[in-house]
Amino acid sequence: MDRLVIRGGRRIEGSVQVRGAKNAALPQIAAALLGSDRLELGNVPEVTDVATMLGLMGEFGVTAARAANGKLTLDAREARNAQAPYDMVRKMRAGILVLAPLLARFGVARVSLPGGCAIGARPIDLHLKALEALGADVAMDAGYIHARTKGDRLQGGRIVLSSPSVGASETALMAATLARGETEILNAAREPEVCDLALCLAAMGARIEGAGTHRILVQGVDALHHARHDLITDRIEAGTYAIAAAITGGHLEILGAHLEHLGSVGAVAFGGLGLLTACRAQKVESVSGLINLVMMPMWIFSGVFFSYEHFPAVALPFIKALPLTALNDALRAIILEGASLGSQSGRLLILVLWGGISFVLALKWFRWT
């Protein structure tokens, strides 16, 4: 079994380049099936899920050619409709993303349920309801999803997502691209990865308005054409580096990071703890940051229940270690160095509030585990 051996006690210094976002790459690779020409993607990370998705695309006759610097060329001119087998889809839930492109282009699709499981804790029912809203007949049998258009193609319609699911929003977006007429997607996810997919589809000839808001309008087109698009960088990777630098008291330049994509990770890592915001992270040096530190658990807690604009839950493990370091420095300043933070009762209130919120977070954590 592989293991990581970490010898701590050193600051994280220097500069690091953020790679392309895997969660942006997967739907855009699937989107190649929508066109009958080549799609050139840049900044594609070399990770296992991307390799798995490319293997799945090969099942449909889509060829993939990698080049230096993360360039990937997908050729769907000889694409064919085929069954997305369990052995491929089970390796990652993102395999469900080929369902909409297959259905939109060929009028019929047969895709294994992700992981071979029934709809459950991480449901795909939103994906299926989105397709049904565009006139598809959807059924499940023996662990496979069977989808078929009622006519020669999907029909524009109104899709209302019960929750702003990223995957379901991407399914709806890809399906609507080739649907006849206008499609309105309500309560759509606002994540940067959804916006980047919209930009990729627009480069291919799709007509999309409102990406990045909860209401997206898509005017269906007859066909998509050759396009080139560079993926956004990975916001979770960028936030992780920033947090690591903050924890170790380092000074790190994060190349390619987009602060506007970090959402509440940026608010916590950069704003809440007073760190530098020019794509750099620095040790908390002023005790005034303790006031914002008190609000951090609320932001983390809200991320359990809300979406991108509050806090991405996938970043929670990295954020959890940050307040421990910052709180330790703040307590040292209060107790050992006699720093002035207002009245004794005010300091006591801050500590009590922090302890109470941390206790609630601890209870929630035990529920997760």
C-alpha positions in Angstrom: 0.0 0.0 0.0 1.3 3.5 -0.9 1.9 5.9 1.9 2.8 9.6 2.4 5.6 10.4 4.8 5.5 14.0 5.9 8.2 15.7 7.9 6.8 18.9 9.2 8.2 22.0 10.9 9.0 23.9 7.7 7.3 26.8 6.0 5.9 26.4 2.5 7.7 28.9 0.4 8.2 29.7 -3.3 5.7 29.5 -6.2 3.5 26.8 -7.6 1.5 26.4 -10.8 -2.1 25.4 -10.4 -3.2 22.7 -12.9 -6.4 22.6 -15.0 -9.6 21.6 -13.1 -10.5 18.0 -13.4 -14.1 18.8 -12.7 -14.1 21.1 -15.7 -12.3 18.6 -17.9 -14.7 15.7 -17.5 -17.9 17.3 -18.8 -16.0 19.0 -21.6 -14.6 15.8 -22.7 -18.1 14.3 -22.7 -19.3 17.4 -24.7 -17.1 16.3 -27.6 -19.8 13.8 -28.4 -22.2 16.6 -29.2 -20.2 17.8 -32.2 -19.2 16.0 -35.4 -15.8 17.6 -35.6 -12.7 18.1 -33.5 -12.6 19.7 -30.0 -9.2 20.9 -28.8 -8.9 21.4 -25.1 -6.0 23.1 -23.3 -4.8 22.8 -19.7 -6.2 19.3 -19.2 -4.7 17.7 -16.1 -3.2 14.2 -16.3 -5.2 12.5 -13.6 -6.8 9.1 -13.4 -10.4 10.3 -13.9 -9.5 12.0 -17.1 -7.8 8.8 -18.4 -10.9 6.8 -17.4 -13.2 9.3 -19.2 -11.0 9.1 -22.4 -11.3 5.3 -22.2 -15.0 5.7 -22.0 -15.1 8.0 -25.0 -13.1 5.4 -27.0 -16.1 3.1 -26.6 -18.1 5.6 -28.7 -15.4 5.9 -31.4 -14.0 9.2 -30.2 -10.3 9.4 -30.6 -8.1 11.3 -28.2 -4.6 12.7 -28.8 -2.5 14.3 -26.1 0.2 16.8 -26.6 2.6 18.8 -24.4 1.4 21.4 -21.9 -1.9 19.7 -21.2 -3.3 19.9 -24.8 -5.9 17.3 -25.7 -7.6 16.9 -29.1 -10.8 14.9 -29.3 -12.1 13.8 -32.7 -15.8 12.8 -32.8 -16.2 12.7 -36.6 -16.5 8.9 -36.5 -18.4 8.7 -33.2 -21.0 6.0 -32.9 -23.7 5.2 -30.4 -22.9 2.4 -28.1 -23.6 1.2 -24.6 -21.7 2.8 -21.8 -20.6 -0.3 -20.0 -20.6 -0.8 -16.2 -16.9 -1.7 -16.1 -16.1 1.8 -17.4 -18.8 4.0 -15.7 -18.4 2.3 -12.3 -14.9 3.8 -11.9 -16.3 7.3 -11.5 -19.7 8.9 -11.1 -18.9 11.5 -13.8 -19.5 8.7 -16.4 -23.1 9.7 -16.2 -22.2 12.9 -18.1 -22.1 11.0 -21.5 -25.8 10.3 -21.2 -27.0 13.7 -22.4 -24.6 14.1 -25.3 -25.4 10.6 -26.6 -29.1 11.2 -26.4 -28.9 14.7 -27.9 -26.8 13.5 -30.9 -28.1 10.0 -31.6 -31.6 10.1 -30.1 -31.0 7.1 -27.9 -28.6 6.2 -25.1 -27.9 3.3 -22.8 -25.6 4.0 -19.9 -24.8 2.1 -16.8 -25.9 3.6 -13.5 -22.8 5.1 -11.8 -21.2 2.4 -9.7 -23.9 0.0 -10.8 -26.0 1.2 -7.8 -29.6 2.3 -7.6 -30.5 5.9 -7.1 -29.5 6.6 -3.5 -27.3 8.9 -1.4 -25.8 10.7 -4.4 -28.8 10.5 -6.7 -28.9 10.9 -10.4 -32.7 11.6 -10.5 -32.0 15.2 -11.3 -30.2 14.2 -14.4 -33.1 12.0 -15.5 -35.8 14.6 -14.7 -33.9 17.2 -16.7 -33.9 14.9 -19.8 -37.6 14.1 -19.3 -38.3 17.8 -19.2 -36.9 18.0 -22.7 -39.2 15.2 -24.0 -37.1 12.1 -23.4 -38.5 8.8 -22.4 -36.3 7.4 -19.6 -36.4 4.0 -18.0 -34.1 1.8 -15.9 -33.5 -1.9 -16.3 -30.9 -4.3 -14.9 -28.6 -1.5 -13.7 -28.8 0.5 -17.0 -30.4 3.8 -17.9 -32.4 3.7 -21.2 -33.2 7.1 -22.7 -34.8 7.9 -26.0 -36.2 11.0 -27.7 -39.9 11.0 -28.7 -39.1 12.5 -32.1 -36.0 13.0 -34.1 -34.4 15.2 -31.4 -35.0 16.6 -27.9 -37.5 19.5 -27.5 -36.7 22.7 -25.7 -38.5 23.1 -22.4 -38.4 24.4 -18.8 -36.1 22.5 -16.4 -36.4 23.3 -12.7 -33.8 21.6 -10.6 -34.9 20.9 -7.0 -31.3 21.6 -5.9 -28.4 23.4 -7.8 -26.6 20.2 -8.7 -23.4 20.8 -10.7 -23.7 17.5 -12.6 -27.4 17.9 -13.3 -26.9 21.4 -14.5 -24.2 20.2 -16.9 -26.5 17.4 -18.1 -29.2 19.9 -18.7 -26.9 22.3 -20.5 -25.5 19.7 -22.9 -28.9 18.2 -23.6 -30.4 21.7 -24.4 -27.6 22.6 -26.8 -29.0 20.5 -29.6 -32.7 20.5 -28.5 -35.2 22.2 -30.8 -36.2 25.6 -29.5 -35.4 27.4 -26.3 -34.6 25.7 -22.9 -34.8 27.5 -19.6 -32.8 26.0 -16.7 -33.9 27.2 -13.3 -31.9 26.8 -10.0 -28.8 26.0 -12.0 -25.5 25.6 -10.3 -23.3 28.7 -10.4 -19.9 26.9 -10.0 -17.0 28.0 -12.2 -16.9 24.5 -13.8 -20.5 25.0 -15.1 -19.6 28.4 -16.5 -16.5 26.9 -18.2 -18.6 24.2 -19.8 -20.9 26.9 -21.1 -17.9 28.7 -22.6 -16.7 25.5 -24.2 -20.1 24.8 -25.7 -20.4 28.4 -26.9 -17.0 28.1 -28.7 -18.5 25.0 -30.4 -21.4 27.1 -31.6 -24.0 26.8 -28.8 -26.2 29.8 -27.9 -26.2 30.1 -24.1 -27.1 33.0 -21.8 -27.0 33.4 -18.0 -24.2 30.9 -17.1 -23.0 31.8 -13.7 -26.5 32.6 -12.5 -29.4 30.4 -11.3 -31.2 31.0 -14.6 -29.7 29.8 -17.9 -31.3 30.2 -21.3 -30.2 27.9 -24.2 -31.3 28.4 -27.8 -30.9 25.0 -29.5 -28.8 24.8 -32.6 -28.8 22.1 -35.4 -25.1 21.3 -35.1 -21.8 22.2 -33.4 -18.5 22.8 -35.0 -14.7 22.6 -34.4 -13.5 24.6 -31.4 -10.6 25.2 -29.1 -11.0 26.0 -25.4 -8.6 26.3 -22.4 -9.9 24.9 -19.1 -10.0 26.9 -16.0 -7.5 26.1 -13.2 -8.5 24.0 -10.2 -10.0 26.3 -7.5 -9.8 23.6 -4.9 -6.1 22.9 -5.6 -5.4 26.7 -5.4 -7.3 27.0 -2.1 -5.4 24.0 -0.7 -2.1 25.5 -1.5 -3.2 28.8 0.1 -4.3 27.1 3.3 -1.1 25.1 3.5 1.0 28.2 3.2 -1.2 29.9 5.9 -0.9 26.9 8.3 2.9 26.8 8.0 3.3 30.6 8.1 4.8 30.5 4.7 4.8 32.8 1.7 3.6 31.2 -1.5 2.9 32.6 -5.0 0.1 30.6 -6.6 0.3 30.9 -10.4 -2.9 30.6 -12.4 -5.2 30.9 -9.4 -8.5 32.9 -9.9 -9.6 34.5 -6.6 -13.1 35.0 -8.0 -13.4 31.1 -8.3 -12.5 30.4 -4.7 -15.8 31.5 -3.3 -15.9 31.1 0.4 -12.6 29.3 0.4 -11.1 32.7 -0.6 -13.2 34.5 2.0 -11.9 32.2 4.7 -8.3 31.8 3.5 -7.7 35.3 2.3 -10.3 37.6 3.9 -11.3 35.9 7.1 -7.7 35.6 8.3 -6.2 38.7 6.8 -3.9 37.0 4.4 -2.6 38.7 1.3 -4.9 38.5 -1.7 -2.5 39.0 -4.6 -2.4 35.2 -5.2 -0.3 35.0 -2.1 -0.8 33.5 1.4 1.0 34.7 4.5 1.0 33.9 8.2 -1.5 35.6 10.4 0.4 38.4 12.1 -2.2 40.7 13.6 -4.4 39.7 16.5 -7.3 41.6 15.0 -7.8 38.6 12.7 -9.4 36.8 15.7 -12.7 38.6 15.2 -13.0 37.2 11.7 -11.7 33.9 12.9 -14.9 33.6 15.0 -17.0 33.7 11.9 -15.0 31.0 10.1 -16.9 28.0 11.6 -20.1 29.6 10.5 -18.9 29.7 6.9 -17.6 26.1 7.2 -20.9 25.0 8.7 -23.0 26.7 6.0 -21.0 24.8 3.4 -22.6 21.6 4.6 -26.0 22.8 3.5 -25.4 25.3 0.8 -23.7 25.5 -2.6 -20.8 27.3 -4.3 -21.6 30.8 -3.1 -21.3 29.7 0.6 -18.6 27.0 0.8 -17.5 24.0 -1.3 -17.8 21.0 1.0 -14.9 19.2 -0.8 -12.5 21.8 0.7 -13.7 21.2 4.3 -10.8 18.7 5.2 -8.2 21.3 4.3 -9.9 24.2 6.1 -10.4 22.2 9.3 -6.7 22.4 10.2 -6.5 26.2 9.6 -8.4 27.5 12.5 -6.4 25.3 14.9 -3.2 27.1 13.9 -4.7 30.5 13.9 -6.5 30.0 17.2 -3.3 28.8 18.8 -1.5 32.0 17.7 -4.4 34.2 18.9 -4.6 32.5 22.3 -0.9 32.8 22.7 -1.2 36.5 22.1 -4.1 36.9 24.5 -2.9 34.7 27.4 0.9 34.9 27.2 1.6 38.2 25.6 -1.3 40.2 27.1 -2.6 41.5 23.7 -5.4 44.0 23.9 -8.6 42.8 22.4 -11.1 44.8 24.4 -12.6 44.0 27.7 -12.1 40.7 29.6 -15.8 39.9 29.1 -15.4 40.6 25.4 -12.5 38.1 25.1 -14.4 35.6 27.1 -17.4 36.0 24.8 -15.2 35.3 21.7 -13.8 32.2 23.2 -17.2 30.9 24.4 -18.7 31.5 20.9 -15.7 29.8 19.2 -16.0 26.8 21.6 -19.8 26.5 21.0 -19.6 26.6 17.3 -16.6 24.2 17.3 -18.7 21.8 19.4 -21.5 21.9 16.8 -19.0 21.3 14.0 -17.6 18.3 16.0 -21.0 16.7 16.3 -21.7 17.2 12.6 -18.3 15.7 11.8 -19.1 12.5 13.8 -22.3 12.2 11.9 -20.3 12.3 8.6 -17.9 9.7 9.8 
